Amino acid sequence: MYDVNKTGFISVKELKSILTMTGEKLSNRDSKKTFFRIKIILNIRFYYFNFQKKVDMILQEVNPTKDGKIKYAEMLKVLSTPMRDH
């Protein structure tokens, strides 16, 4: 919506403008703090998403049976092998 360049980023200046247009009056310092907090939240979501992807990769590699069981030896083998990056 606000990332008009579709880069995945907005500047502190753009964030300040957005918040000001929606009724919030922020100093440069406050807008930088808000931007930093948003950046932290986005980083947490990014790392969680990557964690979920790795869990899904592990589940595919352990080759569960049709009834959802995983052979213990297979699990140990997969968990002790370095993960491939996709």
N, C-alpha and C positions, 0 to 999 in steps of 0.2 A: 504494500500500500504506500509506504513512504520511501522505499528503496527504488526510486524511479529509474536508476541506472542498472538495476538488477545485479549489483556487485556483492550483495550480502552485507553491506555496511551502510551506515549513515554517519554523517559527521556530527560532532558536538554542536556545531552551529545549526544544523538541520534539526537535531533533537530539541534544542532550545526553541527554535521557531515552532515546531510541532506542539510542544508543551505550552508555549505562550499563546498560540492560536486556540488551544483548548481551555484557556482560562488560567493556566499556571504562570506565575511570574517568577522566573528563576534568575539568579545571578549567574555569571559565567562559572563560578566555583560550584554552585549547586547543580548546574546542568552537567558539569564534568563528573560530579559525584554520582548523579543519576545515570549518566552514560556508563560509568564504570560498573555500577551495580547491574545494569542491563547486560553488559559484556560478561560479567561473572555468571549470570543466569544462563546466557546463551552458551557459554563454555561448558557449564555443567550439563546442559541438555545435549550438547555435541558429544561429550565424553560418555554420557549415559547411552546415547544412540550407538556409539562405537562399541561400548561394552555389550549391548544387546546383540549387535551383529556378531561379535565374537562368541557369545553364548550360543547363538543359532548355528554358527559354523561348527562349534564343538559338538552340538547335538546331532548335526548331520554326519560328522566324522565317526561318532561312536556307534553308528549303525544300530539303532534300537530295533528290537523285535517288533512284530506286528501288535503284540499286546503291550508295548511301551516299556519293555524291560531292556536294560543295558548290561552286557556282560562286563563284569568287574575288570577282567584282564584287558578287555578292549578299551575301557575307560582309562585305565592306568597308562596304556600305550599312547592314547591320544593326548592325555594331559601331560605326558612327559616329553612329547615331541614339540619342538618350536612351532608356533603358529605361522601359517603362510599369510601374507598380506594380500588382500584382494582389492 
